[in-house]
Structures are given as structure tokens and as C-alpha cells.
């Protein structure tokens, strides 16, 4: 684990921070109160690749006060056409560590931790308990559902994105801010069976993860600031960059869901 030596001052902003965030302070829906809320927030970002790079860049710039980056991979030359946190000199280095160094240079007034590891069920359960919001920037369904399922169990807000060629999807699950998790649809409600991983895409335009990753960062900020016009639970934003079309799709709780139905029945049986 690596962590920078700076810790966020939660009482006031320094003169340097006042200059750094002056555009936020001037924004009516943001202001100093909003900036303070971001400064006190703690998020876990899993994946520092195509989606994670732009998301981390803008979340650090926005001033999210405590960011932990998890990624087990090292930088490869083929990553550089889309993973904006890295350069040629970083090839062979752990992404999580390089990402920490890059965003710490961007914003010296936040605390950043890097974990060079691959999460399993036990480690995921341990980590998630420590954060306000979990940001999934991974590239495989196994990791995505591992994170989602633990966020459901621990009532943590969870924002996930995915990309394929010139399209993307963005979902936001508000388990923490909802009074009754059992009344909400979970991600599994969309399918009769949890989908399996497809082979990784061997072709992608670098702008696709850039755009989707920035949208993901925007939704993180909205959730942390409790903005009402955020992407709602049980809404999926689909992004077609070929046609420049954005569509919100709503779905409902599936009473026969193989995941959350079992959780509800288990709770009822223990009453």
C-alpha cells in the first residue's frame, strides 16, 4: 500500500486551495459548502485503466478528499492511446502507483492511497466498509458483480460503467441513501441469470473510455453532493457515440431475482 504524506484539512481551505477551487466556489450549486463535502468524502476506485484514468483525473481535480485506487496491472505500451494518466516512461510500472503519483501532482490537497492487488470476495468485503462510495472502472463482469453484490450487502452507493467499441453504459445504485434496500431493484434484476464475461474487446477508440469515464466522474460528484438530477437508481444511461445518442432506460425490481429475492427471503426467515 502506498499513501501520500498529505492529509486533508477539514476545517478550512488554504489560500492555495482557494485559488485552486475558485471556479467551484463561484458555481451556485457548488460553492464552498459543496467543496467541503467533497473534501470530506472517501471513495474507492477499482480499476485505473481506460475508464479509471479519466475518472480519477477529474475526481482528483474536483477535490474528492480521500481516494483509494485499486489495480493489479502494470502499464503496457498498448494502454497509452487511451489511458491518459500514463506515459511511455511508465511502461512496466504498477498502474495504481503511477496513477497515485499523477493525480497527487495534479491536486496536492487530497489524500490518495494505491493498492496494487486483485480483489477477491474477502478483501472486497473488508475494503468496501471503509468508503462512502464505490466506483467501478473494471473491464470484466466478474469484478463488477463482485463489487455490486458487496455494495448491496453493506448498503454502499455504487457507480459502474462499461464500454464496447463506440458505446457505453453507466449505472448508479443508491443503496446507502435509500431507506430500504430490499425495496430496490438490484443489478441482477435485469437478467434471469448473471451474464458471463465476454472476451475482452481487441479494438477501441481512445475517446470512448474518455467520454464515459468523465461521465462516470460527474455522477460520482452528483451523488457525493446529493444533487437531485443525478442518474437515478433503476436507470441505465446508454451512450452511442457513433450516432451521438444518449438514452436512459428504466427497469423495475424483479420479484423472482436470483440475488435480491434470496436476500429478502433470508432476512424474513430470520425474523
MINUMAR-837211 format. One line per field, with one value per residue: residue in one letter; x, y, z of N, C-alpha, C in turn. Coordinates in steps of 0.1 Angstrom, whole numbers, plus 5000, padded with zeros to 4 digits. Example, Ala and Ser with C-alpha at 12.3 -4.5 7.8 and 13.67 -1.06 7.14 Angstrom:
REM residues 2
aa = c(A, S)
n.u = c(5132, 5128)
n.v = c(4943, 4978)
n.w = c(5078, 5071)
ca.u = c(5123, 5137)
ca.v = c(4955, 4989)
ca.w = c(5078, 5071)
c.u = c(5132, 5129)
c.v = c(4967, 5000)
c.w = c(5078, 5079)
***
This chain:
REM residues 271
aa = c(X, X, X, X, X, X, X, X, X, X, X, X, X, X, X, X, X, X, X, X, X, X, X, X, X, X, X, X, X, X, X, X, X, X, X, X, X, X, X, X, X, X, X, X, X, X, X, X, X, X, X, X, X, X, X, X, X, X, X, X, X, X, X, X, X, X, X, X, X, X, X, X, X, X, X, X, X, X, X, X, X, X, X, X, X, X, X, X, X, X, X, X, X, X, X, X, X, X, X, X, X, X, X, X, X, X, X, X, X, X, X, X, X, X, X, X, X, X, X, X, X, X, X, X, X, X, X, X, X, X, X, X, X, X, X, X, X, X, X, X, X, X, X, X, X, X, X, X, X, X, X, X, X, X, X, X, X, X, X, X, X, X, X, X, X, X, X, X, X, X, X, X, X, X, X, X, X, X, X, X, X, X, X, X, X, X, X, X, X, X, X, X, X, X, X, X, X, X, X, X, X, X, X, X, X, X, X, X, X, X, X, X, X, X, X, X, X, X, X, X, X, X, X, X, X, X, X, X, X, X, X, X, X, X, X, X, X, X, X, X, X, X, X, X, X, X, X, X, X, X, X, X, X, X, X, X, X, X, X, X, X, X, X, X, X, X, X, X, X, X, X)
n.u = c(5008, 5005, 5007, 5001, 5018, 5003, 4975, 4940, 4929, 4902, 4889, 4892, 4899, 4931, 4950, 4960, 4943, 4920, 4925, 4928, 4903, 4886, 4868, 4849, 4839, 4826, 4805, 4770, 4756, 4774, 4798, 4815, 4805, 4798, 4823, 4836, 4821, 4829, 4856, 4856, 4848, 4851, 4863, 4864, 4881, 4880, 4900, 4922, 4924, 4913, 4887, 4891, 4913, 4905, 4884, 4896, 4913, 4896, 4881, 4900, 4908, 4885, 4885, 4878, 4883, 4895, 4909, 4911, 4929, 4926, 4943, 4957, 4973, 5001, 5014, 5011, 5025, 5005, 4984, 4985, 4972, 4948, 4947, 4950, 4965, 4991, 5025, 5051, 5074, 5064, 5058, 5055, 5054, 5034, 5000, 4983, 5001, 5014, 4992, 4985, 5007, 5005, 4979, 4983, 5002, 4986, 4966, 4975, 4962, 4947, 4941, 4956, 4956, 4972, 4966, 4981, 4968, 4946, 4912, 4895, 4867, 4867, 4886, 4874, 4850, 4862, 4874, 4854, 4838, 4850, 4844, 4826, 4815, 4816, 4834, 4833, 4855, 4863, 4871, 4857, 4830, 4829, 4844, 4829, 4803, 4811, 4818, 4794, 4776, 4786, 4784, 4756, 4750, 4763, 4751, 4761, 4767, 4770, 4787, 4789, 4805, 4808, 4823, 4821, 4835, 4822, 4804, 4787, 4778, 4762, 4756, 4740, 4738, 4719, 4722, 4731, 4719, 4692, 4663, 4653, 4668, 4658, 4636, 4645, 4654, 4680, 4712, 4712, 4685, 4680, 4685, 4678, 4697, 4729, 4750, 4778, 4813, 4825, 4850, 4877, 4875, 4892, 4895, 4893, 4883, 4901, 4888, 4863, 4864, 4873, 4852, 4831, 4842, 4846, 4819, 4812, 4827, 4814, 4789, 4796, 4804, 4779, 4764, 4779, 4774, 4747, 4729, 4698, 4693, 4707, 4718, 4693, 4685, 4678, 4679, 4695, 4720, 4726, 4750, 4757, 4781, 4787, 4764, 4759, 4740, 4721, 4705, 4682, 4673, 4648, 4643, 4626, 4621, 4627, 4607, 4614, 4641, 4673, 4692, 4686, 4661, 4666, 4681, 4662, 4643, 4659, 4663, 4637, 4632, 4647, 4635)
n.v = c(4988, 5022, 5056, 5091, 5117, 5138, 5151, 5158, 5190, 5195, 5216, 5242, 5261, 5264, 5293, 5286, 5265, 5280, 5294, 5273, 5260, 5281, 5284, 5264, 5275, 5297, 5286, 5284, 5261, 5247, 5260, 5268, 5252, 5228, 5221, 5216, 5193, 5175, 5174, 5160, 5136, 5101, 5078, 5046, 5036, 5012, 4999, 5013, 5019, 5023, 5035, 5043, 5060, 5087, 5092, 5092, 5114, 5136, 5134, 5138, 5164, 5177, 5176, 5156, 5143, 5120, 5094, 5061, 5039, 5010, 4985, 4958, 4956, 4963, 4991, 4991, 4994, 4994, 5005, 5033, 5048, 5055, 5056, 5080, 5088, 5079, 5076, 5069, 5064, 5051, 5025, 4992, 4997, 4996, 5003, 5015, 5027, 5046, 5061, 5072, 5089, 5106, 5119, 5131, 5150, 5166, 5176, 5186, 5187, 5167, 5133, 5104, 5069, 5039, 5006, 4978, 4953, 4924, 4921, 4898, 4880, 4882, 4903, 4923, 4927, 4936, 4960, 4977, 4985, 5008, 5031, 5059, 5057, 5035, 5031, 5017, 5008, 4987, 4961, 4938, 4915, 4898, 4910, 4934, 4925, 4913, 4935, 4950, 4933, 4932, 4958, 4960, 4943, 4957, 4981, 5003, 5031, 5028, 5031, 5023, 5016, 5008, 4999, 4994, 4991, 5018, 5025, 5028, 5022, 5034, 5031, 5038, 5030, 5035, 5025, 5032, 5057, 5051, 5043, 5017, 4990, 4966, 4972, 4981, 4976, 4954, 4949, 4924, 4920, 4927, 4905, 4871, 4852, 4858, 4875, 4861, 4867, 4883, 4877, 4900, 4932, 4937, 4960, 4994, 5028, 5055, 5077, 5068, 5054, 5077, 5096, 5082, 5076, 5102, 5110, 5092, 5101, 5126, 5118, 5106, 5129, 5142, 5124, 5124, 5150, 5151, 5159, 5163, 5158, 5137, 5106, 5082, 5055, 5023, 5032, 5032, 5046, 5047, 5050, 5060, 5066, 5066, 5074, 5096, 5095, 5095, 5076, 5070, 5042, 5026, 5002, 4977, 4962, 4928, 4903, 4877, 4876, 4861, 4869, 4893, 4885, 4862, 4873, 4888, 4868, 4854, 4872, 4875, 4850, 4849, 4866)
n.w = c(5000, 4992, 5002, 5001, 5019, 5027, 5044, 5043, 5052, 5071, 5083, 5071, 5041, 5025, 5013, 4989, 4981, 4979, 4956, 4938, 4937, 4928, 4907, 4913, 4937, 4928, 4914, 4915, 4925, 4938, 4954, 4985, 5005, 4991, 4981, 5005, 5012, 4993, 5000, 5024, 5017, 5010, 4987, 4969, 4942, 4917, 4894, 4871, 4845, 4812, 4817, 4844, 4844, 4832, 4849, 4875, 4871, 4869, 4892, 4912, 4905, 4910, 4937, 4955, 4987, 4998, 4982, 4972, 4952, 4933, 4916, 4898, 4877, 4854, 4836, 4801, 4768, 4748, 4762, 4762, 4743, 4752, 4780, 4800, 4822, 4820, 4807, 4782, 4797, 4819, 4814, 4824, 4851, 4881, 4877, 4896, 4914, 4898, 4889, 4914, 4919, 4897, 4900, 4924, 4919, 4904, 4922, 4952, 4976, 4984, 4997, 4988, 4981, 4971, 4960, 4950, 4939, 4933, 4938, 4959, 4972, 5000, 5005, 4992, 5007, 5031, 5023, 5012, 5033, 5043, 5029, 5014, 4989, 4961, 4932, 4902, 4878, 4863, 4838, 4835, 4839, 4861, 4882, 4884, 4893, 4917, 4932, 4931, 4944, 4970, 4977, 4978, 5000, 5020, 5020, 5004, 4982, 4947, 4917, 4884, 4852, 4818, 4786, 4750, 4720, 4703, 4722, 4754, 4788, 4818, 4852, 4883, 4916, 4944, 4972, 4998, 5003, 5003, 5021, 5024, 5014, 5004, 4989, 4965, 4931, 4922, 4905, 4893, 4888, 4862, 4846, 4839, 4846, 4859, 4837, 4817, 4815, 4785, 4759, 4761, 4744, 4714, 4700, 4701, 4703, 4715, 4726, 4735, 4761, 4774, 4773, 4785, 4810, 4821, 4823, 4842, 4864, 4868, 4877, 4901, 4915, 4916, 4932, 4956, 4964, 4967, 4946, 4930, 4904, 4895, 4880, 4884, 4907, 4894, 4868, 4837, 4818, 4785, 4760, 4728, 4709, 4682, 4669, 4684, 4705, 4734, 4759, 4784, 4803, 4821, 4847, 4866, 4899, 4901, 4910, 4911, 4912, 4912, 4930, 4948, 4957, 4971, 4992, 5005, 5013, 5030, 5051, 5060, 5070, 5092, 5110)
ca.u = c(5000, 5012, 4998, 5009, 5020, 4994, 4961, 4931, 4924, 4887, 4883, 4892, 4907, 4943, 4949, 4963, 4931, 4910, 4928, 4927, 4889, 4878, 4857, 4839, 4833, 4817, 4794, 4760, 4752, 4786, 4802, 4824, 4799, 4799, 4837, 4839, 4815, 4838, 4868, 4853, 4843, 4861, 4858, 4872, 4881, 4886, 4904, 4928, 4927, 4906, 4877, 4896, 4922, 4898, 4876, 4905, 4919, 4886, 4877, 4911, 4907, 4873, 4888, 4874, 4894, 4902, 4907, 4919, 4929, 4929, 4945, 4968, 4980, 5011, 5012, 5017, 5026, 4992, 4974, 4987, 4964, 4935, 4948, 4957, 4974, 5004, 5033, 5060, 5083, 5057, 5056, 5061, 5052, 5020, 4991, 4978, 5011, 5016, 4980, 4986, 5017, 5000, 4968, 4988, 5008, 4975, 4960, 4983, 4954, 4938, 4949, 4955, 4962, 4972, 4966, 4984, 4962, 4934, 4903, 4887, 4855, 4871, 4892, 4863, 4842, 4869, 4877, 4842, 4833, 4857, 4843, 4813, 4810, 4825, 4834, 4837, 4861, 4869, 4867, 4851, 4817, 4832, 4847, 4818, 4793, 4816, 4817, 4780, 4769, 4790, 4777, 4742, 4750, 4767, 4743, 4770, 4764, 4779, 4786, 4797, 4804, 4814, 4824, 4824, 4837, 4818, 4792, 4790, 4767, 4765, 4745, 4743, 4730, 4719, 4719, 4733, 4710, 4678, 4659, 4650, 4674, 4650, 4626, 4651, 4660, 4695, 4717, 4708, 4671, 4680, 4688, 4674, 4709, 4740, 4758, 4792, 4823, 4829, 4864, 4880, 4875, 4906, 4895, 4886, 4888, 4905, 4878, 4852, 4865, 4875, 4839, 4823, 4849, 4843, 4805, 4811, 4832, 4804, 4779, 4802, 4803, 4765, 4760, 4785, 4768, 4733, 4722, 4686, 4692, 4717, 4712, 4685, 4686, 4670, 4681, 4708, 4723, 4733, 4758, 4760, 4790, 4786, 4752, 4758, 4727, 4721, 4692, 4680, 4664, 4644, 4638, 4620, 4626, 4623, 4603, 4620, 4655, 4680, 4701, 4680, 4649, 4671, 4685, 4650, 4637, 4668, 4660, 4624, 4633, 4654, 4628)
ca.v = c(5000, 5035, 5067, 5103, 5122, 5149, 5148, 5169, 5199, 5195, 5228, 5254, 5260, 5273, 5303, 5279, 5258, 5290, 5297, 5260, 5257, 5293, 5282, 5257, 5284, 5306, 5279, 5285, 5248, 5241, 5268, 5263, 5240, 5217, 5217, 5209, 5180, 5166, 5172, 5151, 5123, 5090, 5068, 5036, 5035, 4999, 4999, 5025, 5018, 5032, 5043, 5048, 5072, 5100, 5094, 5096, 5127, 5147, 5134, 5145, 5178, 5182, 5178, 5145, 5144, 5107, 5084, 5049, 5033, 4995, 4979, 4949, 4956, 4973, 4999, 4985, 5004, 4995, 5013, 5047, 5056, 5059, 5057, 5093, 5091, 5072, 5079, 5058, 5061, 5044, 5011, 4982, 5001, 4994, 5014, 5021, 5036, 5057, 5069, 5080, 5100, 5116, 5128, 5138, 5162, 5175, 5182, 5183, 5189, 5155, 5122, 5093, 5057, 5030, 4992, 4970, 4939, 4920, 4919, 4886, 4883, 4886, 4916, 4933, 4929, 4944, 4973, 4985, 4990, 5020, 5042, 5064, 5054, 5026, 5035, 5005, 5011, 4975, 4958, 4924, 4914, 4891, 4921, 4943, 4919, 4911, 4948, 4954, 4924, 4936, 4971, 4957, 4938, 4967, 4994, 5014, 5036, 5021, 5036, 5014, 5020, 4998, 5003, 4984, 4999, 5032, 5026, 5027, 5022, 5039, 5028, 5043, 5023, 5043, 5016, 5039, 5068, 5047, 5039, 5003, 4984, 4955, 4977, 4985, 4966, 4952, 4948, 4911, 4920, 4929, 4893, 4858, 4847, 4868, 4872, 4857, 4876, 4881, 4880, 4915, 4938, 4940, 4972, 5005, 5042, 5060, 5087, 5062, 5054, 5090, 5103, 5075, 5078, 5116, 5110, 5085, 5110, 5136, 5112, 5105, 5142, 5145, 5116, 5129, 5163, 5148, 5166, 5156, 5155, 5126, 5093, 5076, 5041, 5017, 5039, 5029, 5055, 5041, 5060, 5056, 5077, 5066, 5082, 5107, 5093, 5092, 5071, 5065, 5031, 5023, 4989, 4975, 4951, 4915, 4895, 4863, 4878, 4851, 4875, 4901, 4878, 4853, 4881, 4892, 4857, 4850, 4881, 4872, 4837, 4851, 4875)
ca.w = c(5000, 4992, 5006, 5002, 5033, 5029, 5049, 5040, 5063, 5070, 5089, 5063, 5029, 5025, 5003, 4976, 4978, 4974, 4942, 4930, 4936, 4927, 4898, 4920, 4947, 4920, 4908, 4925, 4931, 4944, 4964, 4995, 5012, 4982, 4981, 5018, 5012, 4985, 5007, 5035, 5011, 5008, 4976, 4964, 4927, 4914, 4880, 4868, 4830, 4802, 4824, 4856, 4841, 4831, 4861, 4886, 4868, 4872, 4906, 4919, 4902, 4917, 4952, 4964, 4996, 5001, 4971, 4971, 4938, 4933, 4903, 4899, 4864, 4851, 4824, 4789, 4757, 4742, 4770, 4762, 4734, 4759, 4795, 4800, 4833, 4819, 4796, 4778, 4808, 4830, 4810, 4833, 4864, 4886, 4873, 4908, 4920, 4888, 4890, 4926, 4917, 4887, 4904, 4935, 4913, 4899, 4934, 4964, 4988, 4987, 5002, 4978, 4985, 4960, 4963, 4938, 4942, 4927, 4949, 4960, 4980, 5014, 5005, 4988, 5019, 5041, 5018, 5009, 5046, 5048, 5020, 5012, 4976, 4953, 4917, 4894, 4865, 4858, 4825, 4834, 4847, 4874, 4892, 4885, 4901, 4930, 4938, 4932, 4954, 4983, 4980, 4982, 5013, 5030, 5017, 4999, 4969, 4938, 4903, 4875, 4838, 4809, 4772, 4740, 4707, 4704, 4730, 4768, 4798, 4831, 4862, 4897, 4926, 4956, 4983, 5010, 5005, 5003, 5034, 5025, 5002, 4999, 4980, 4953, 4922, 4921, 4891, 4888, 4883, 4847, 4839, 4845, 4851, 4858, 4824, 4818, 4808, 4771, 4756, 4760, 4731, 4709, 4692, 4708, 4700, 4729, 4731, 4741, 4776, 4780, 4775, 4795, 4823, 4826, 4827, 4855, 4874, 4870, 4885, 4914, 4922, 4919, 4943, 4968, 4967, 4968, 4936, 4927, 4890, 4892, 4874, 4894, 4909, 4884, 4855, 4830, 4807, 4773, 4752, 4715, 4704, 4667, 4665, 4694, 4711, 4749, 4762, 4798, 4803, 4834, 4849, 4879, 4907, 4896, 4922, 4911, 4910, 4919, 4940, 4959, 4963, 4981, 5004, 5013, 5020, 5041, 5062, 5065, 5077, 5105, 5119)
c.u = c(5009, 5002, 5007, 5009, 5011, 4981, 4953, 4928, 4909, 4881, 4882, 4900, 4919, 4941, 4951, 4950, 4920, 4912, 4925, 4912, 4880, 4867, 4846, 4831, 4823, 4805, 4782, 4756, 4763, 4791, 4812, 4818, 4800, 4813, 4841, 4833, 4824, 4851, 4867, 4850, 4855, 4856, 4869, 4870, 4888, 4888, 4910, 4933, 4920, 4895, 4883, 4905, 4915, 4890, 4884, 4910, 4909, 4881, 4888, 4910, 4895, 4875, 4881, 4885, 4902, 4899, 4917, 4918, 4934, 4931, 4957, 4977, 4992, 5009, 5019, 5016, 5012, 4981, 4974, 4979, 4950, 4936, 4957, 4966, 4988, 5011, 5043, 5069, 5077, 5055, 5063, 5059, 5037, 5011, 4987, 4988, 5014, 5004, 4981, 4995, 5012, 4989, 4973, 4995, 4997, 4968, 4967, 4975, 4944, 4947, 4946, 4962, 4962, 4973, 4969, 4980, 4950, 4924, 4896, 4875, 4858, 4877, 4882, 4854, 4849, 4871, 4865, 4836, 4838, 4853, 4828, 4807, 4821, 4823, 4841, 4842, 4868, 4864, 4862, 4839, 4819, 4835, 4836, 4807, 4798, 4815, 4802, 4774, 4773, 4785, 4763, 4742, 4754, 4760, 4753, 4766, 4775, 4777, 4795, 4795, 4811, 4814, 4825, 4824, 4833, 4806, 4796, 4777, 4772, 4753, 4750, 4733, 4731, 4715, 4721, 4723, 4695, 4675, 4657, 4656, 4666, 4639, 4631, 4655, 4675, 4699, 4713, 4694, 4670, 4681, 4682, 4685, 4720, 4748, 4772, 4801, 4825, 4844, 4866, 4880, 4889, 4906, 4887, 4892, 4890, 4895, 4867, 4853, 4867, 4862, 4831, 4829, 4846, 4828, 4804, 4816, 4821, 4793, 4784, 4800, 4788, 4760, 4766, 4779, 4753, 4724, 4710, 4686, 4703, 4710, 4706, 4688, 4675, 4669, 4695, 4709, 4731, 4738, 4762, 4768, 4791, 4776, 4751, 4744, 4729, 4707, 4692, 4670, 4661, 4640, 4633, 4625, 4619, 4619, 4609, 4635, 4663, 4690, 4693, 4668, 4654, 4675, 4673, 4644, 4646, 4665, 4647, 4624, 4640, 4647, 4622)
c.v = c(5012, 5046, 5080, 5108, 5134, 5144, 5160, 5177, 5201, 5207, 5240, 5251, 5269, 5283, 5296, 5271, 5268, 5293, 5284, 5258, 5270, 5292, 5274, 5266, 5293, 5300, 5278, 5272, 5241, 5249, 5261, 5251, 5227, 5212, 5211, 5195, 5170, 5163, 5162, 5137, 5113, 5080, 5058, 5034, 5022, 4999, 5013, 5025, 5028, 5041, 5050, 5060, 5085, 5102, 5099, 5111, 5138, 5146, 5140, 5160, 5184, 5183, 5167, 5142, 5132, 5097, 5073, 5042, 5018, 4991, 4970, 4949, 4966, 4979, 4992, 4996, 5005, 5002, 5028, 5055, 5060, 5061, 5069, 5096, 5086, 5077, 5067, 5054, 5053, 5029, 5002, 4985, 4998, 5006, 5022, 5031, 5048, 5067, 5078, 5092, 5110, 5125, 5136, 5151, 5172, 5182, 5177, 5184, 5178, 5143, 5110, 5081, 5047, 5016, 4984, 4956, 4937, 4915, 4905, 4890, 4888, 4900, 4927, 4937, 4938, 4958, 4982, 4991, 5004, 5032, 5046, 5059, 5045, 5029, 5023, 5009, 4999, 4971, 4944, 4923, 4907, 4901, 4930, 4937, 4916, 4924, 4952, 4946, 4928, 4949, 4970, 4952, 4948, 4981, 5006, 5018, 5031, 5026, 5028, 5019, 5009, 5004, 4992, 4992, 5013, 5033, 5024, 5026, 5027, 5037, 5033, 5037, 5030, 5035, 5024, 5050, 5064, 5040, 5023, 4996, 4973, 4959, 4981, 4973, 4965, 4950, 4935, 4911, 4922, 4916, 4881, 4851, 4858, 4865, 4869, 4867, 4872, 4883, 4895, 4920, 4941, 4952, 4983, 5019, 5049, 5070, 5081, 5061, 5068, 5097, 5096, 5077, 5092, 5116, 5102, 5094, 5121, 5130, 5109, 5118, 5145, 5137, 5121, 5142, 5163, 5157, 5157, 5151, 5145, 5115, 5086, 5061, 5035, 5024, 5035, 5039, 5048, 5052, 5054, 5067, 5077, 5075, 5095, 5107, 5089, 5088, 5066, 5053, 5027, 5008, 4988, 4963, 4938, 4906, 4881, 4864, 4867, 4856, 4882, 4894, 4868, 4860, 4884, 4880, 4852, 4859, 4878, 4859, 4838, 4861, 4867)
c.w = c(5000, 4995, 5006, 5016, 5036, 5034, 5047, 5053, 5062, 5076, 5080, 5051, 5030, 5014, 4989, 4972, 4973, 4960, 4933, 4927, 4933, 4917, 4904, 4930, 4940, 4914, 4918, 4932, 4938, 4956, 4974, 5002, 5004, 4982, 4994, 5018, 5004, 4993, 5018, 5030, 5009, 4998, 4973, 4949, 4923, 4899, 4877, 4853, 4822, 4809, 4837, 4854, 4841, 4844, 4873, 4883, 4872, 4886, 4915, 4917, 4909, 4932, 4961, 4974, 4999, 4990, 4972, 4958, 4939, 4919, 4904, 4887, 4864, 4838, 4812, 4778, 4750, 4750, 4767, 4752, 4740, 4774, 4798, 4812, 4831, 4806, 4793, 4789, 4819, 4826, 4819, 4848, 4868, 4883, 4886, 4914, 4911, 4889, 4902, 4924, 4907, 4893, 4917, 4931, 4909, 4911, 4946, 4977, 4991, 4991, 4993, 4983, 4973, 4966, 4951, 4941, 4934, 4938, 4948, 4969, 4994, 5014, 5001, 4999, 5029, 5036, 5017, 5022, 5049, 5039, 5018, 4999, 4968, 4939, 4910, 4880, 4859, 4844, 4823, 4843, 4860, 4885, 4894, 4895, 4915, 4938, 4941, 4944, 4968, 4987, 4984, 4996, 5024, 5029, 5014, 4985, 4959, 4924, 4894, 4860, 4830, 4794, 4763, 4727, 4709, 4712, 4745, 4776, 4811, 4840, 4876, 4907, 4940, 4969, 4997, 5013, 5005, 5016, 5035, 5012, 4996, 4989, 4967, 4944, 4923, 4907, 4885, 4883, 4868, 4839, 4846, 4852, 4849, 4845, 4827, 4811, 4793, 4770, 4755, 4746, 4726, 4700, 4700, 4704, 4714, 4734, 4738, 4756, 4782, 4783, 4786, 4809, 4829, 4830, 4841, 4866, 4878, 4879, 4899, 4922, 4925, 4931, 4956, 4973, 4968, 4959, 4932, 4913, 4886, 4885, 4886, 4895, 4900, 4871, 4849, 4818, 4797, 4764, 4739, 4709, 4689, 4662, 4673, 4700, 4726, 4752, 4777, 4797, 4818, 4835, 4863, 4886, 4902, 4908, 4922, 4909, 4918, 4929, 4951, 4965, 4974, 4994, 5012, 5020, 5032, 5053, 5068, 5074, 5091, 5114, 5131)
***
